[in-house]
Amino acid sequence: MTTPTTIDISIDTLTLGEAEQLEDMLGASLSTLADVSQVKLIRSLATLTAQRTDPDFTYEDTADLLLSDMAANLEGGADTDPA
């Protein structure tokens, strides 16, 4: 397994299958993303995105990734801004 240095975690690029996996990982629907742990959301998105090129990449592999290395674009799909 090669740990990527930067992962694009855009919700907009998820397939329907990945979106369903994301809901399963979070135990929440996409419509309630504002209510889930943002770190768990980012780790779950990083896992799903990394698995596109490395199927052996796991959720646990995200523990050592830097938050600053996530090319975060969480604007798609759900409103994560509480304002």
Secondary structure, DSSP 8 states (H G I E B T S, - for coil): ----S-EE--GGG--HHHHHHHHHHHTS-GGGGGGS-HHHHHHHHHHHHHTTT-TT--GGGGGGS-GGGEE--TTSSS-----
